Each structure stands twice: as structure tokens, then as C-alpha cells.
Amino acid sequence: MKLSVLDLVPVRQGSGVYEAIAEAGKLARGAEEAGYHRFWVAEHHATEGIAGGATSVVLAHVGHVTNAIRIGSGGIMLPNHNPFVIAEQFGALDALFPGRVDLGLGRAPGSAPIIGQALRKDLHRAAESFPNDVVELRALLTGEPKLPITATPGLGAKVEMWMLGSSLFGAQLAAQLGLPYAFASHFAPRHLDEALATYRAQFRPSANLERPHVMAAMSVMAADTDEEARYLASSQEQSFVALRSGNPGKLPPPVANYREGLDPQARHMLESMDVARAVGSPATVRERIARFADRTRADEIVVAGATYDPSARRASLALTMEALRG
């Protein structure tokens, strides 16, 4: 089973976008050295604590500071864009880093209405045309079927397309189009089992994929002890609670025993994510990832999870890989 990394390019309190993108490059190098298979960046807009909005630009930086690890989007929210521009962007990435580029696509706009206005897009209408846009984007890259316009760069790029999802819609579309499927269980585990079963049952082979291929996401934070790992993970927990409370901000420093001070509703919200979470010592992380892998039968697992100290995140990746290899 392959391990990959999902990075939101977090902006820490007291820091800025420059530092966040620089740290993304360092994290990708650390992931490559540790033996991870892919390094994905997720698209978010107008979020003070996330610097990955210009996803293809961040990926260009990551590609230049690494050598072999696959790089890609986890994902590009296609309703925010038009297929032709994405074909050009990822065609350019493939020209720069041949054989290394993934294009994970999501349907959810993930944006407030004001973002749609800024993008000059009706995001709800764009989401409705998502399946057609995915087919058009694939045709722009592969030339099948032939379109009246050619994306240059883009046409002929060996980009590996993925469908992302957190519901049954993405699973069904991935199955219909014969694409590999990545499920966002790290923040939306509710439909995990049903979505994976649907994808596998309805899968139709395509020119690029003969059988179903599943990636499932987990929040992972490894440290020398369970206590230290829980402490480090509290940075992301604070950010998640703030986001769900409508008050997102930059990534905060960790807080000891953070969950104990929460109201029952917030604590329950975090506990509901624990099914796809591995936080603890290497032994604890190994056991929980193994349990999750047995449950999902995933071909790959992608690990997310930020903490305030970037060096602790890099150490977490190294400890996680060592634990699983051991």
C-alpha cells in the first residue's frame, strides 16, 4: 500500500504566504526522502490560513524543489474554472515535470457566494455541469474525442486524472468514467464505506484504468509519544473548530489538553472524525492506519494534518513511514 501526502499550505499565526509556500517545498522534499508516493496540494480561496489558492503555481514550486515524487492537486475545484485553462496549466506542469503530475478534480465549489462573484462564476450552475466539464478536460488532454480547439500546452500531456469526493456523487462519476477515486475521509468520513462500495460495484474499465483504484485520506500526526502527538495535533483541531464555527484564521500554536476545554458539540464534532485519524506514537499510528486500511481496502492512503511547527510535521511524516515499514 502506497502512502502519499496532502498539504493545505497552512499559514501560521505570526507568519505569511511566503513562509507557507517555502515550507510546502520543504515538506515535499521531506516526503520524497521518506518514500511517499505523491504530494498533493488542495485549492482554497480567500482563506487567511491557507496559501494554496493558486494551486498550479504552488505545484510548480514543489516540482522544482523535488526530483521524483508525484505532484498534483487534491484537488482542483473544477466549477471554479473552465476546462481549457486547467488543461493548459497542467499541460505546462507535465512539460516541466514529465511523468510526475496528477490532476485530482472536485465538484464542490467550497466557496462563499462572494468568491463566485470574484471569479465571475455562477458556482452552483458550474457544479451542475461538472460531469461534462470533466469529460471535456480529459478530451483536451488526450485528444479523445477530438475537439475543435487544441490546448497547447495540454494535448498529449501524460497527466494522471483522479476524481475526488466526499459523497456518493463523486464515487458514481469516477466509476462511470473509469477514473481512480480519492475519498476525503479525513474531514467527511460519514459516507466513506458506502462511497467506496458504490465506486467498486459500478466501476467501468477505461483506457487508462482496468480495475477500481482507491485512495482514502486520513489525518495523521506522529511523535515520540501519544501525549506529544495529541498536543501537536491540537493546532489542526483548533483550525477545524474555527472553520466550522464560521471564524477561520491562521494556523495557531498547539494547546495542551485542547479537547478537554471544548463544549460538548465541538468535542463531538472532532470525535466524529476519529475514524479516519491516527494521532500518537509510531506504534499507535501504525495500528490505527492498519485498522483503517483493513476497513477501506484502499490501494493508497493520503495523510493530511498540519501543526504549528513545520519541522514537527516533517518529523511526523518520517516517523509514520518508519512505523509502517517496521
CORLINGI-V893038 format. One record per pair of residues at least 24 apart in sequence whose ideal C-beta (glycine too) atoms are under 7 Angstrom apart, sorted by the first residue. I is the first residue (numbers start at 1). J is the second residue. Records with the same first field share a line. If there is no record, write none. Layout:
I: J + J
This chain:
1: 293 + 298 + 299 + 300 + 301
2: 37 + 300
3: 36 + 37 + 301 + 303 + 321 + 324
4: 36 + 37 + 38 + 40 + 300 + 302
5: 31 + 36 + 39 + 40 + 302 + 303 + 317
6: 40 + 42 + 74 + 217 + 302 + 303 + 304
7: 39 + 41
8: 42 + 44 + 50 + 52 + 306
9: 41 + 50 + 51 + 52 + 58
10: 49 + 50 + 251 + 306
11: 48 + 49 + 50 + 51 + 250 + 251
12: 250 + 251 + 308
13: 250 + 251 + 252 + 253
17: 51
20: 51
21: 51 + 58 + 61
23: 310
24: 58 + 62
25: 61 + 62 + 65
26: 310 + 314
27: 310 + 313 + 314
28: 62 + 65 + 66 + 69
29: 65 + 66
30: 314 + 317 + 318
31: 69 + 317
32: 66 + 67 + 68 + 69
34: 317 + 318 + 321
35: 321
36: 69 + 317 + 321
37: 70 + 300
38: 69 + 70 + 72 + 102
39: 69 + 71
40: 72 + 73 + 74 + 102 + 104 + 302
41: 73 + 74
42: 74 + 75
43: 73 + 75 + 76 + 77
44: 110
45: 111 + 115
46: 115
47: 248
48: 248 + 249 + 250
49: 239 + 248 + 249 + 250 + 251
56: 89 + 90 + 93
59: 93
60: 93 + 96
63: 93 + 96 + 97 + 100
70: 100 + 102
71: 97 + 100 + 101
72: 101 + 102 + 103 + 104
73: 102 + 103 + 104
74: 104 + 164 + 182 + 302
75: 104 + 105 + 106 + 164
76: 103 + 104 + 105
77: 106 + 108 + 109 + 110
78: 105 + 107 + 130 + 133 + 134
79: 107 + 109 + 121 + 123 + 126 + 127 + 130
80: 109 + 119 + 121
83: 133 + 136 + 137 + 140
84: 140 + 151
86: 137
87: 137 + 140 + 141 + 151 + 154
88: 151 + 153 + 154
90: 157 + 159
91: 151 + 153 + 154 + 157
92: 153
94: 157 + 158 + 159
95: 153
98: 158
99: 158
101: 159
102: 160 + 162
103: 159 + 160 + 161 + 162
104: 162 + 164 + 182
105: 134 + 161 + 162 + 163 + 164
106: 164
107: 169 + 170
131: 173
134: 177
165: 195
166: 191
167: 191 + 195
168: 194 + 195 + 198
171: 195 + 198 + 199
172: 198 + 202
174: 199
175: 199 + 202 + 203 + 204
176: 202 + 204
177: 206
178: 203 + 204 + 205 + 206 + 209
179: 209
180: 209 + 213 + 215
181: 214
182: 215 + 217 + 302
183: 216 + 217
184: 217
185: 216 + 217 + 218 + 276
186: 217 + 218 + 219 + 276 + 304
187: 273
189: 273 + 275 + 276
192: 296
196: 296
213: 299
214: 296 + 298 + 299
215: 298 + 299 + 300 + 301 + 302
216: 296 + 298 + 301
217: 276 + 302 + 304
218: 276 + 277 + 278 + 289 + 292 + 301 + 303
219: 273 + 276 + 277 + 304 + 305
220: 278 + 285 + 303 + 305 + 316 + 320
221: 279 + 305 + 307 + 316
222: 282 + 285 + 316 + 319 + 320 + 323
223: 281 + 316
224: 281
225: 281
226: 280 + 281 + 284
229: 279 + 280 + 281
230: 279
231: 256
232: 307 + 312
233: 279 + 305 + 307
234: 258
235: 306 + 307 + 308
236: 305 + 306 + 307
237: 270
240: 270
241: 266
244: 269
251: 306 + 308
252: 308
253: 308
254: 307 + 308
282: 319 + 322 + 323
283: 323
285: 320 + 323
286: 323 + 324
289: 324
